[in-house]
Amino acid sequence: MKLRANLRAWVLVLAVMHAVVACAGFFAPYDPGEQDREHPYAPPSAIHFRDGYGSLHIRPFVYPLQPVAGFSDRYREERAAPAPIRFFVTGQGYRLLGLLPCRLHLFAADGARVALLGTDGYGRDQFSRLLWGGQISLFAGLMATALALTFGLFVGATAGYWGGWTDEILMRIAELFLALPWLYLLFAIRAFLPLTVSPLGAFFLVTGVIGLVGWARPARLVRGVVLSARERDYVRAARGFGASHAYILRRHILPQTASVLLTQAAILAPQYVLAEVILSFLGLGVPEPAPSWGNLLATIQQYNVLTSYWWMMLPVLVLTPFFLGYLGLASALQGWADPSKMEAVGPGSRW
């Protein structure tokens, strides 16, 4: 019961975080591409409850920012015009979950912009771009994980079930992929592919490259499960009764790989999200103006941005809870699948 409760807790945590990103249009106050050229590199908005006269307000408010004369990136608060923050307001249109037209936003300020995480060099709201960018980065990681596991399941099941020379050839190829430094291999493959592609084309390109590079480890794990399962008595009995290979695989063998695939999915998903972030950070992934966690961080490669605008590094902190959530889920899945090994799984364990 404790293992199941732990598993449900991690699933709930990840579901909530993914739901916030999936509903980015509702939680984000602005369109990710909307520019405010009068407020480049504006710092995060300060949320106030007490005004300049000492009066306490129940409703939070912000002060509009005015550029300091002679500076393009320094601002002062206009204390004479407080802008109350309202919740569940109608604003710019978007598609909820990419399907349903909607104009409802969680919050907005009257007469001022609320930049919870500041703005970038074009005056775009970093909080909005962070939420919308999470859709691209997380979806890329999940799609690449699904691709790697699908290919790994096919190769591993083929090698384990038929064995012989098929097993030898497929496993030697898998060992070659495991021996190669996959991150550098990813760079090399992506460098040979076209650089000038649309954001949508770059997304599918990056997803495909990441997914096809990471199939080897799941394939070896699936092969081990299939090798063990094909020697079970009920499998031999089904074979003796004339069951087809497709029936035996579908009915008796492949279901036993579910726990391995789920655990591998929880391990690979954050790795592939990080791979997309690194590629976009280096300019090899999803290009501007489409936001992703990688190209949000790309501006800190400029020394003046790194030293002057600390809020541009905040997207790094968003990766941490997602990675911890996935690693916790992987640990819970392994403990659920094999409780006897639960004690051996820790932060320093190697899967």
N, C-alpha and C positions, 0 to 999 in steps of 0.2 A: 504493500500500500504506500509506503514511504517513497519507493522508487517511482511509482505512478504519479504520486502527488508532485514530486520533483520534476518529472517530465512534463506534467500539465502546467506547472508554474513557468518553466522556460518557454514552452509553446505559447502561453498567454503573453509573456513579455515580448517575444518576437512578433506575435500577431499584432499587438498594440503599436509597436514601433513601425511595422510595415503598413499598418492601416493609416497612420499619420502621413507617411510618405505617399501612399496610394491616393489619399484625399488631399494632396498638396494644394489644390486650388481653393479648398475651403479654409485651410489653416494659413495659407499665404495671403497677406493683404494686397499684394500687387502682382502684376504680370511679370514673369522673370526677365523679359526683354525690355520692359519699360524703362526708359532712361530719364534721368533728371540732371541735365548737364550743369545746372546751377549748384549742385551739391555733390561734387565728386569727392570720394574718400571722406564722407561724413562719418563721424564716430557713432557708435550705438546710441540710440535715443535713451535718455534718462527718464524713467517713469517716476512721476511725482504724485504724492498724496497731500502735500502741504504746499500752499502757495507762498508768494513772497511776503504776504501780510501775516503769515503764521496760521492761517485758517486751514483746518483739516477737511479734506474732501473724501467722500466715500468713493466716488468714481475716480479712477486714476486718470492722469492727464500728462501730456507732454507739451513742451514749449517749441514753437517753430525755430529752426536754425537759420541764422543770418550770417552770410560770409563776412569775415573780418576784412576791413579795407586793406588792400595791398597784398592779400594772401588768397590763393585759390583753393586751399585745403584746410583753412582754419575757420571755425565757426563760433558764434556766441548764441546763447538762448535769448529769444525775444520774450522777456518776462511779462510784457504787457498783454500778450495774447495767448493764454493757455488754451490748449486744444484737448478737450475731453476724449477719452477712448471709449468707443461704443462697441458693443458685442452683437454678433449676429446681424450684420448690416448687409445691405445690397451694394454690390460694387461691380467690378469688371467681370464680364462673362468668361466662363471656362467650362470644360466638360468634366464632370465628376466621374472618376474612374475611367476617364477617356471616352465615356459613352453618353452620359446624361447632361444636357445643357443646364447650367446652373449659374446663379449670380450671387449666392449667399456666401459671405465670408465670416470667419470667426470674429474678427475685430478690425477696426479702422479708427482713425482720429479725425475729428472735425477741423478742417482748416490747416492741417499739417500732415507730414508724412511720419509714420512710425517705422523707424529702421532699427529693429531689435538687435541686429548684428552689424549695423553700419551699412555703408554703400561702397561700391567699387569705383574704379576710375571713371566710369560712365554714369555714375549716379544710380546704378541699379541696386535694388534692395537685396542685400546678401541673404537675409532670412528666407525670402521668397525663392531666390535662386538655389539655396541649399535644399529646400523641400522639393522643388521641381527637379533639381539635379539628382536627388536621391532616387527618383523614379528611373532615371537612365542607368545609374551605377548599379542599383540593386537588381533591376530587371536584367541588365547585362550579366551580372554574376549568376543569377538564378537560371537564365537561359543557357549560359555556358556550362553550368553544373548539370542541367538536364541533358545537354548534348553529350558531355563527357561520360555521364553515367549510362546513357543509352548505348553509346558505342562500346563502353567498357563491359556492359552486360552482354551485348552480342558477342564480343570477342571472348570474354571469359567463359560464357556458357558453351560456345563452340569448342574452345580448347579443352575445357574440362569434360565435356560429355563424349566427344569423339576421340580425344587423346591421340596417341600415335604421332605421326609426322605433322598433323595439323596443330597439335598442342606444341610441338617443338618449334615450329616456325612462328606461330603467333606469340609464344612466350619470349622468344629471342628478340622479336620486334619490340615487345613490351619492355624488356630489360634495356634495350637501346634507348627508349624514350625515358626510362627511369634514370639512366646514367647521365643523360644530357641535362645541363642546367636549364630548366624549363623557362626561367625568366629571360635569360639571354637568348634562348631559342625563340621565344616570343618576340623579342626585339628584332631579331634577324628576319623572321618571317614577315613581321609587320613592315619593316623597312623596305622590303622588296615589293610590297603591294602599293597601289596608287595612294598618294597623299591627298590629292585634290578630289575628294568625294564629298557628297552631301552628308549632313549629320545623320540621316537615317541610314544611308549606305555605310557610313563609318561605323555606326552602331552594330549592324549585322556583321560587318567585316570583323570587327574586334571580337564580337561574341563568338563567331565561328572559329576564329584563330585560337582563342583561349580554350574553347571547348575541345577542339581536336588535338590540342597539345596535352591535355590532362587526363586522358582515358586510361593510361597504363596501370596505375595503382588500383583503381576499381576493378579493372579486368583481372588482375592477379588475385584479388580477394574473392571475386565471384568464382574464378576457376577453382580455388581451394574448396569453396562450399559445394560446387557442383561435383568435384571429384569425390567428396565424401558422400554426397547424397545419392549418387548413381549406384553405389554399392549397398544401399540399404535393402533389406529383405522385401519391403513392399514394392520397391522399384523393380527388383528382379521378378517378383510375382507378376507385376503388370506387364513386364516384357514377355514373360512366359505365356500370358494369356493373349498375346498378340497385339498389345497396345502399340500404337505408332510412336515414333520418336517425338513428334510434335505434341502428342497427348501426354507423354511422360514428362516432357519438359514443362509444359503448361500446368499440369495437374500436380506433379509430385516434386519437381526439382526447383523451378524458378521461384515459387513462393518462399522457399527457404533462404533465398538471397535478399529478402526484403529488409531484414534488420541491417545487413551489411550496407545495402544501398542507402538506407535512411541515414545511417551513421556517416557514411562517406559524403552524402549530400550536405550534412551539417558542417563537415570539415572543409569541403571544397568551396562552398558558397562564399564564405568570407575571403578565402584566398583569391577567388576569381573576381570578387568586387575590388579587392586591392590591386589585382592585375589591371583592371580597367582604369582605376584611379591613377596608377603609375603611367600607363600608356597615355592617358589624356593629359596628365601633368607634363609629360615630355613632348606633347604636341603630336603624338601618334595615334590618339584615340578620337573621341567625339570632339569635333571642332566647335568653336564659337559660331553663332551666338547661342546654340543649344547649351544649356547648363549641365554639367556633370560635376561630381565631387572632385574629379581630377583637374578639369580646367578652371574650377573655382580657385584651386590652390596654385595654378600656374603662375599667377601674378607675383607670388612671393619669390620667384626666381630673380626678380629685380631687387637689387640691394636697397634702393630707397623705399620700396614698399615693405620689405622685410623689417627694416629698422624704424619706419615711421608710422605704419598703420597696423598695429597689433591685431586688430579684429579680422584682418584678412587671413589669419592663421586659424581662426575658430573652426572652420570645417574639419580640421584634423580631429578635434574632440568628438565630433559626431560619429566617426568611425569606431571609436572605442566601445560604446555600449552595444553596437551591432556585433562586433567581433566577440565580445565577451558573451553575448547572448547565444551566438552560434556555437561557441566552444562549450558553454554550459549545456546546451541542447545535445551536442555530440556525446558529452560525458553521460548525460542522463539516458540517452538512447543505448549506449553500450551497457550501462548498468541494467537497463530494462531487458535487453536481449540476453545478457549473461550476468546475473547478479553476483556470481562467484568472482568476477573480475573487477567488480566495482571498486574495491579497495585499492587496486593497482593503478587506477586511473587518477592522475593528479595533474597539476599545472605543468609539471615537467615530463609527463608521460609522452611517449612517442607512439603514435597510432600505427 
